[in-house]
Amino acid sequence: MAQDIYPIPGLPVWQNVERMSGAPCFAGTRVPVESLFENLEGGVSLNQYLEAFEGVTREQAIAVLEHARRTIIRAAA
């Protein structure tokens, strides 16, 4: 059985190719990170998202959003 890995140091995201179809998930949950972006794109507020996905903390969601922001800014530089 494959082990859970944390592919990006310091980011609260785990991944396991044999669980959750290999999708990156918020640490300590089975909530795919992709669900955050899908919900925000669909007009759901961050507060609404956090209420709907109880295991995800505000700090985890902000860390993922900040990582995405930094990655985009670096790529555009």
Biopython code that builds the backbone (N, CA, C, O; Angstrom):
import numpy as np
from Bio.PDB.StructureBuilder import StructureBuilder

atoms = [
    (1, "MET", "N", (0.848, -1.184, 0.000)),
    (1, "MET", "CA", (0.000, 0.000, 0.000)),
    (1, "MET", "C", (0.891, 1.244, 0.000)),
    (1, "MET", "O", (1.850, 1.333, 0.766)),
    (2, "ALA", "N", (0.563, 2.187, -0.857)),
    (2, "ALA", "CA", (1.316, 3.445, -0.946)),
    (2, "ALA", "C", (1.073, 4.290, 0.296)),
    (2, "ALA", "O", (-0.010, 4.268, 0.881)),
    (3, "GLN", "N", (2.090, 5.028, 0.683)),
    (3, "GLN", "CA", (1.980, 5.884, 1.864)),
    (3, "GLN", "C", (1.494, 7.274, 1.496)),
    (3, "GLN", "O", (1.650, 7.733, 0.364)),
    (4, "ASP", "N", (0.897, 7.934, 2.487)),
    (4, "ASP", "CA", (0.526, 9.331, 2.312)),
    (4, "ASP", "C", (1.810, 10.135, 2.215)),
    (4, "ASP", "O", (2.753, 9.911, 2.975)),
    (5, "ILE", "N", (1.841, 11.068, 1.282)),
    (5, "ILE", "CA", (2.978, 11.965, 1.158)),
    (5, "ILE", "C", (2.477, 13.398, 1.244)),
    (5, "ILE", "O", (1.306, 13.679, 0.990)),
    (6, "TYR", "N", (3.355, 14.272, 1.596)),
    (6, "TYR", "CA", (3.060, 15.703, 1.640)),
    (6, "TYR", "C", (3.938, 16.325, 0.567)),
    (6, "TYR", "O", (5.088, 16.675, 0.832)),
    (7, "PRO", "N", (3.394, 16.470, -0.670)),
    (7, "PRO", "CA", (4.206, 16.796, -1.838)),
    (7, "PRO", "C", (4.837, 18.187, -1.846)),
    (7, "PRO", "O", (5.839, 18.396, -2.530)),
    (8, "ILE", "N", (4.283, 19.128, -1.112)),
    (8, "ILE", "CA", (4.824, 20.487, -1.087)),
    (8, "ILE", "C", (5.145, 20.835, 0.355)),
    (8, "ILE", "O", (4.239, 21.053, 1.160)),
    (9, "PRO", "N", (6.426, 20.888, 0.686)),
    (9, "PRO", "CA", (6.813, 21.182, 2.072)),
    (9, "PRO", "C", (6.136, 22.443, 2.609)),
    (9, "PRO", "O", (6.095, 23.478, 1.944)),
    (10, "GLY", "N", (5.612, 22.328, 3.820)),
    (10, "GLY", "CA", (4.972, 23.462, 4.477)),
    (10, "GLY", "C", (3.526, 23.699, 4.076)),
    (10, "GLY", "O", (2.860, 24.553, 4.661)),
    (11, "LEU", "N", (3.030, 22.969, 3.100)),
    (11, "LEU", "CA", (1.640, 23.134, 2.668)),
    (11, "LEU", "C", (0.807, 22.010, 3.279)),
    (11, "LEU", "O", (1.207, 20.848, 3.214)),
    (12, "PRO", "N", (-0.348, 22.333, 3.872)),
    (12, "PRO", "CA", (-1.157, 21.320, 4.566)),
    (12, "PRO", "C", (-1.975, 20.444, 3.609)),
    (12, "PRO", "O", (-3.205, 20.407, 3.661)),
    (13, "VAL", "N", (-1.251, 19.746, 2.740)),
    (13, "VAL", "CA", (-1.883, 18.930, 1.705)),
    (13, "VAL", "C", (-1.187, 17.573, 1.667)),
    (13, "VAL", "O", (0.042, 17.493, 1.672)),
    (14, "TRP", "N", (-1.991, 16.504, 1.629)),
    (14, "TRP", "CA", (-1.438, 15.160, 1.506)),
    (14, "TRP", "C", (-1.930, 14.541, 0.208)),
    (14, "TRP", "O", (-2.900, 14.992, -0.401)),
    (15, "GLN", "N", (-1.218, 13.481, -0.194)),
    (15, "GLN", "CA", (-1.594, 12.771, -1.409)),
    (15, "GLN", "C", (-1.191, 11.314, -1.266)),
    (15, "GLN", "O", (-0.162, 10.998, -0.669)),
    (16, "ASN", "N", (-2.006, 10.436, -1.817)),
    (16, "ASN", "CA", (-1.716, 9.015, -1.821)),
    (16, "ASN", "C", (-2.335, 8.459, -3.092)),
    (16, "ASN", "O", (-3.542, 8.577, -3.301)),
    (17, "VAL", "N", (-1.516, 7.857, -3.938)),
    (17, "VAL", "CA", (-2.010, 7.367, -5.223)),
    (17, "VAL", "C", (-3.084, 6.300, -5.084)),
    (17, "VAL", "O", (-3.831, 6.049, -6.030)),
    (18, "GLU", "N", (-3.173, 5.666, -3.916)),
    (18, "GLU", "CA", (-4.158, 4.606, -3.707)),
    (18, "GLU", "C", (-5.388, 5.067, -2.930)),
    (18, "GLU", "O", (-6.275, 4.264, -2.644)),
    (19, "ARG", "N", (-5.448, 6.361, -2.586)),
    (19, "ARG", "CA", (-6.611, 6.881, -1.839)),
    (19, "ARG", "C", (-7.125, 8.131, -2.520)),
    (19, "ARG", "O", (-6.352, 8.918, -3.066)),
    (20, "MET", "N", (-8.402, 8.304, -2.486)),
    (20, "MET", "CA", (-9.058, 9.467, -3.069)),
    (20, "MET", "C", (-8.609, 9.687, -4.520)),
    (20, "MET", "O", (-8.444, 10.822, -4.966)),
    (21, "SER", "N", (-8.420, 8.594, -5.233)),
    (21, "SER", "CA", (-7.980, 8.611, -6.638)),
    (21, "SER", "C", (-6.680, 9.376, -6.837)),
    (21, "SER", "O", (-6.400, 9.847, -7.939)),
    (22, "GLY", "N", (-5.884, 9.506, -5.781)),
    (22, "GLY", "CA", (-4.610, 10.202, -5.878)),
    (22, "GLY", "C", (-4.722, 11.713, -5.818)),
    (22, "GLY", "O", (-3.726, 12.417, -5.981)),
    (23, "ALA", "N", (-5.924, 12.218, -5.586)),
    (23, "ALA", "CA", (-6.131, 13.667, -5.547)),
    (23, "ALA", "C", (-5.473, 14.271, -4.306)),
    (23, "ALA", "O", (-5.559, 13.697, -3.221)),
    (24, "PRO", "N", (-4.818, 15.420, -4.456)),
    (24, "PRO", "CA", (-4.294, 16.118, -3.278)),
    (24, "PRO", "C", (-5.457, 16.532, -2.386)),
    (24, "PRO", "O", (-6.448, 17.084, -2.864)),
    (25, "CYS", "N", (-5.332, 16.262, -1.078)),
    (25, "CYS", "CA", (-6.386, 16.562, -0.114)),
    (25, "CYS", "C", (-5.829, 17.415, 1.023)),
    (25, "CYS", "O", (-4.626, 17.412, 1.282)),
    (26, "PHE", "N", (-6.711, 18.139, 1.690)),
    (26, "PHE", "CA", (-6.303, 18.899, 2.859)),
    (26, "PHE", "C", (-5.843, 17.934, 3.946)),
    (26, "PHE", "O", (-6.469, 16.898, 4.172)),
    (27, "ALA", "N", (-4.751, 18.278, 4.613)),
    (27, "ALA", "CA", (-4.179, 17.428, 5.657)),
    (27, "ALA", "C", (-5.231, 17.091, 6.707)),
    (27, "ALA", "O", (-5.992, 17.957, 7.140)),
    (28, "GLY", "N", (-5.263, 15.830, 7.109)),
    (28, "GLY", "CA", (-6.183, 15.373, 8.137)),
    (28, "GLY", "C", (-7.601, 15.165, 7.651)),
    (28, "GLY", "O", (-8.496, 14.886, 8.450)),
    (29, "THR", "N", (-7.822, 15.299, 6.338)),
    (29, "THR", "CA", (-9.163, 15.127, 5.785)),
    (29, "THR", "C", (-9.091, 14.285, 4.516)),
    (29, "THR", "O", (-8.015, 13.907, 4.052)),
    (30, "ARG", "N", (-10.267, 14.008, 3.974)),
    (30, "ARG", "CA", (-10.374, 13.385, 2.656)),
    (30, "ARG", "C", (-11.019, 14.385, 1.698)),
    (30, "ARG", "O", (-11.657, 13.996, 0.720)),
    (31, "VAL", "N", (-10.852, 15.651, 1.980)),
    (31, "VAL", "CA", (-11.435, 16.718, 1.155)),
    (31, "VAL", "C", (-10.403, 17.138, 0.101)),
    (31, "VAL", "O", (-9.349, 17.674, 0.444)),
    (32, "PRO", "N", (-10.706, 16.893, -1.177)),
    (32, "PRO", "CA", (-9.771, 17.286, -2.228)),
    (32, "PRO", "C", (-9.574, 18.805, -2.279)),
    (32, "PRO", "O", (-10.523, 19.576, -2.137)),
    (33, "VAL", "N", (-8.331, 19.209, -2.484)),
    (33, "VAL", "CA", (-8.011, 20.636, -2.597)),
    (33, "VAL", "C", (-8.789, 21.257, -3.752)),
    (33, "VAL", "O", (-9.211, 22.411, -3.673)),
    (34, "GLU", "N", (-8.976, 20.501, -4.810)),
    (34, "GLU", "CA", (-9.704, 21.000, -5.976)),
    (34, "GLU", "C", (-11.096, 21.507, -5.606)),
    (34, "GLU", "O", (-11.613, 22.419, -6.250)),
    (35, "SER", "N", (-11.708, 20.922, -4.573)),
    (35, "SER", "CA", (-13.054, 21.351, -4.170)),
    (35, "SER", "C", (-13.077, 22.806, -3.719)),
    (35, "SER", "O", (-14.083, 23.495, -3.890)),
    (36, "LEU", "N", (-11.972, 23.275, -3.145)),
    (36, "LEU", "CA", (-11.907, 24.688, -2.733)),
    (36, "LEU", "C", (-12.031, 25.587, -3.950)),
    (36, "LEU", "O", (-12.847, 26.508, -3.961)),
    (37, "PHE", "N", (-11.229, 25.330, -4.972)),
    (37, "PHE", "CA", (-11.252, 26.161, -6.172)),
    (37, "PHE", "C", (-12.579, 26.045, -6.911)),
    (37, "PHE", "O", (-13.113, 27.046, -7.389)),
    (38, "GLU", "N", (-13.114, 24.835, -7.007)),
    (38, "GLU", "CA", (-14.407, 24.651, -7.679)),
    (38, "GLU", "C", (-15.509, 25.438, -6.985)),
    (38, "GLU", "O", (-16.327, 26.078, -7.647)),
    (39, "ASN", "N", (-15.537, 25.395, -5.667)),
    (39, "ASN", "CA", (-16.576, 26.100, -4.920)),
    (39, "ASN", "C", (-16.412, 27.606, -5.019)),
    (39, "ASN", "O", (-17.396, 28.323, -5.202)),
    (40, "LEU", "N", (-15.189, 28.094, -4.902)),
    (40, "LEU", "CA", (-14.970, 29.536, -5.026)),
    (40, "LEU", "C", (-15.346, 30.017, -6.425)),
    (40, "LEU", "O", (-15.958, 31.074, -6.578)),
    (41, "GLU", "N", (-14.984, 29.251, -7.434)),
    (41, "GLU", "CA", (-15.353, 29.593, -8.808)),
    (41, "GLU", "C", (-16.866, 29.609, -8.985)),
    (41, "GLU", "O", (-17.393, 30.379, -9.787)),
    (42, "GLY", "N", (-17.560, 28.763, -8.241)),
    (42, "GLY", "CA", (-19.018, 28.677, -8.333)),
    (42, "GLY", "C", (-19.747, 29.734, -7.520)),
    (42, "GLY", "O", (-20.977, 29.753, -7.488)),
    (43, "GLY", "N", (-18.997, 30.620, -6.859)),
    (43, "GLY", "CA", (-19.619, 31.710, -6.118)),
    (43, "GLY", "C", (-19.799, 31.461, -4.634)),
    (43, "GLY", "O", (-20.387, 32.288, -3.937)),
    (44, "VAL", "N", (-19.304, 30.334, -4.138)),
    (44, "VAL", "CA", (-19.402, 30.037, -2.714)),
    (44, "VAL", "C", (-18.339, 30.854, -1.980)),
    (44, "VAL", "O", (-17.189, 30.903, -2.415)),
    (45, "SER", "N", (-18.707, 31.482, -0.893)),
    (45, "SER", "CA", (-17.723, 32.249, -0.117)),
    (45, "SER", "C", (-16.814, 31.290, 0.646)),
    (45, "SER", "O", (-17.142, 30.117, 0.822)),
    (46, "LEU", "N", (-15.679, 31.795, 1.092)),
    (46, "LEU", "CA", (-14.774, 30.961, 1.871)),
    (46, "LEU", "C", (-15.454, 30.477, 3.148)),
    (46, "LEU", "O", (-15.296, 29.319, 3.535)),
    (47, "ASN", "N", (-16.206, 31.355, 3.803)),
    (47, "ASN", "CA", (-16.920, 30.953, 5.025)),
    (47, "ASN", "C", (-17.919, 29.836, 4.749)),
    (47, "ASN", "O", (-18.030, 28.890, 5.529)),
    (48, "GLN", "N", (-18.639, 29.942, 3.651)),
    (48, "GLN", "CA", (-19.607, 28.895, 3.296)),
    (48, "GLN", "C", (-18.886, 27.576, 3.020)),
    (48, "GLN", "O", (-19.346, 26.508, 3.425)),
    (49, "TYR", "N", (-17.768, 27.664, 2.337)),
    (49, "TYR", "CA", (-16.988, 26.464, 2.038)),
    (49, "TYR", "C", (-16.546, 25.792, 3.330)),
    (49, "TYR", "O", (-16.690, 24.580, 3.490)),
    (50, "LEU", "N", (-16.011, 26.580, 4.241)),
    (50, "LEU", "CA", (-15.515, 26.021, 5.503)),
    (50, "LEU", "C", (-16.641, 25.404, 6.326)),
    (50, "LEU", "O", (-16.419, 24.419, 7.030)),
    (51, "GLU", "N", (-17.827, 25.959, 6.248)),
    (51, "GLU", "CA", (-18.978, 25.370, 6.946)),
    (51, "GLU", "C", (-19.375, 24.035, 6.306)),
    (51, "GLU", "O", (-19.773, 23.101, 7.003)),
    (52, "ALA", "N", (-19.265, 23.951, 4.987)),
    (52, "ALA", "CA", (-19.681, 22.742, 4.270)),
    (52, "ALA", "C", (-18.657, 21.610, 4.395)),
    (52, "ALA", "O", (-19.020, 20.434, 4.360)),
    (53, "PHE", "N", (-17.385, 21.967, 4.540)),
    (53, "PHE", "CA", (-16.319, 20.973, 4.622)),
    (53, "PHE", "C", (-15.643, 21.116, 5.974)),
    (53, "PHE", "O", (-14.567, 21.704, 6.084)),
    (54, "GLU", "N", (-16.278, 20.578, 6.995)),
    (54, "GLU", "CA", (-15.906, 20.782, 8.393)),
    (54, "GLU", "C", (-14.450, 20.491, 8.740)),
    (54, "GLU", "O", (-13.889, 21.184, 9.589)),
    (55, "GLY", "N", (-13.833, 19.525, 8.140)),
    (55, "GLY", "CA", (-12.466, 19.177, 8.511)),
    (55, "GLY", "C", (-11.413, 20.169, 8.044)),
    (55, "GLY", "O", (-10.292, 20.178, 8.553)),
    (56, "VAL", "N", (-11.773, 21.006, 7.076)),
    (56, "VAL", "CA", (-10.825, 21.970, 6.524)),
    (56, "VAL", "C", (-10.833, 23.226, 7.388)),
    (56, "VAL", "O", (-11.892, 23.774, 7.694)),
    (57, "THR", "N", (-9.641, 23.674, 7.776)),
    (57, "THR", "CA", (-9.548, 24.893, 8.583)),
    (57, "THR", "C", (-9.324, 26.104, 7.691)),
    (57, "THR", "O", (-8.877, 25.981, 6.551)),
    (58, "ARG", "N", (-9.638, 27.263, 8.224)),
    (58, "ARG", "CA", (-9.398, 28.516, 7.512)),
    (58, "ARG", "C", (-7.905, 28.631, 7.169)),
    (58, "ARG", "O", (-7.551, 29.046, 6.066)),
    (59, "GLU", "N", (-7.045, 28.268, 8.105)),
    (59, "GLU", "CA", (-5.601, 28.365, 7.894)),
    (59, "GLU", "C", (-5.156, 27.483, 6.726)),
    (59, "GLU", "O", (-4.314, 27.888, 5.925)),
    (60, "GLN", "N", (-5.722, 26.280, 6.631)),
    (60, "GLN", "CA", (-5.379, 25.392, 5.525)),
    (60, "GLN", "C", (-5.816, 25.992, 4.193)),
    (60, "GLN", "O", (-5.045, 26.008, 3.234)),
    (61, "ALA", "N", (-7.042, 26.482, 4.135)),
    (61, "ALA", "CA", (-7.562, 27.056, 2.890)),
    (61, "ALA", "C", (-6.748, 28.272, 2.476)),
    (61, "ALA", "O", (-6.412, 28.416, 1.301)),
    (62, "ILE", "N", (-6.429, 29.141, 3.412)),
    (62, "ILE", "CA", (-5.638, 30.341, 3.099)),
    (62, "ILE", "C", (-4.243, 29.945, 2.627)),
    (62, "ILE", "O", (-3.714, 30.551, 1.696)),
    (63, "ALA", "N", (-3.644, 28.940, 3.254)),
    (63, "ALA", "CA", (-2.313, 28.487, 2.848)),
    (63, "ALA", "C", (-2.322, 28.007, 1.400)),
    (63, "ALA", "O", (-1.402, 28.307, 0.639)),
    (64, "VAL", "N", (-3.353, 27.267, 1.020)),
    (64, "VAL", "CA", (-3.458, 26.772, -0.349)),
    (64, "VAL", "C", (-3.672, 27.937, -1.318)),
    (64, "VAL", "O", (-3.045, 27.981, -2.376)),
    (65, "LEU", "N", (-4.542, 28.871, -0.970)),
    (65, "LEU", "CA", (-4.780, 30.033, -1.836)),
    (65, "LEU", "C", (-3.522, 30.885, -1.967)),
    (65, "LEU", "O", (-3.206, 31.355, -3.060)),
    (66, "GLU", "N", (-2.809, 31.085, -0.880)),
    (66, "GLU", "CA", (-1.566, 31.863, -0.913)),
    (66, "GLU", "C", (-0.522, 31.169, -1.777)),
    (66, "GLU", "O", (0.197, 31.819, -2.536)),
    (67, "HIS", "N", (-0.440, 29.850, -1.660)),
    (67, "HIS", "CA", (0.515, 29.103, -2.480)),
    (67, "HIS", "C", (0.174, 29.273, -3.959)),
    (67, "HIS", "O", (1.070, 29.489, -4.775)),
    (68, "ALA", "N", (-1.092, 29.181, -4.311)),
    (68, "ALA", "CA", (-1.519, 29.363, -5.702)),
    (68, "ALA", "C", (-1.178, 30.778, -6.179)),
    (68, "ALA", "O", (-0.692, 30.953, -7.297)),
    (69, "ARG", "N", (-1.427, 31.772, -5.350)),
    (69, "ARG", "CA", (-1.126, 33.162, -5.712)),
    (69, "ARG", "C", (0.368, 33.330, -5.975)),
    (69, "ARG", "O", (0.763, 33.885, -7.000)),
    (70, "ARG", "N", (1.199, 32.849, -5.047)),
    (70, "ARG", "CA", (2.652, 32.984, -5.194)),
    (70, "ARG", "C", (3.147, 32.260, -6.447)),
    (70, "ARG", "O", (4.022, 32.756, -7.157)),
    (71, "THR", "N", (2.580, 31.088, -6.707)),
    (71, "THR", "CA", (2.993, 30.317, -7.883)),
    (71, "THR", "C", (2.668, 31.071, -9.173)),
    (71, "THR", "O", (3.480, 31.096, -10.098)),
    (72, "ILE", "N", (1.515, 31.670, -9.237)),
    (72, "ILE", "CA", (1.117, 32.428, -10.429)),
    (72, "ILE", "C", (1.985, 33.671, -10.600)),
    (72, "ILE", "O", (2.425, 33.979, -11.708)),
    (73, "ILE", "N", (2.228, 34.378, -9.509)),
    (73, "ILE", "CA", (3.051, 35.590, -9.582)),
    (73, "ILE", "C", (4.471, 35.243, -10.043)),
    (73, "ILE", "O", (5.037, 35.940, -10.884)),
    (74, "ARG", "N", (5.041, 34.176, -9.497)),
    (74, "ARG", "CA", (6.385, 33.735, -9.902)),
    (74, "ARG", "C", (6.425, 33.345, -11.375)),
    (74, "ARG", "O", (7.379, 33.668, -12.082)),
    (75, "ALA", "N", (5.396, 32.655, -11.830)),
    (75, "ALA", "CA", (5.351, 32.211, -13.227)),
    (75, "ALA", "C", (5.245, 33.389, -14.180)),
    (75, "ALA", "O", (5.745, 33.328, -15.303)),
    (76, "ALA", "N", (4.598, 34.459, -13.740)),
    (76, "ALA", "CA", (4.404, 35.623, -14.598)),
    (76, "ALA", "C", (5.609, 36.574, -14.584)),
    (76, "ALA", "O", (5.713, 37.471, -15.421)),
    (77, "ALA", "N", (6.504, 36.367, -13.632)),
    (77, "ALA", "CA", (7.648, 37.294, -13.505)),
    (77, "ALA", "C", (8.717, 37.025, -14.542)),
    (77, "ALA", "O", (9.737, 37.713, -14.571)),
]
sb = StructureBuilder()
sb.init_structure("model")
sb.init_model(0)
sb.init_chain("A")
sb.init_seg("    ")
for serial, (resi, resn, name, xyz) in enumerate(atoms, 1):
    if name == "N":
        sb.init_residue(resn, " ", resi, " ")
    sb.init_atom(name, np.array(xyz, "f"), 0.0, 1.0, " ", f" {name:<3s}", serial, name[0])
structure = sb.get_structure()
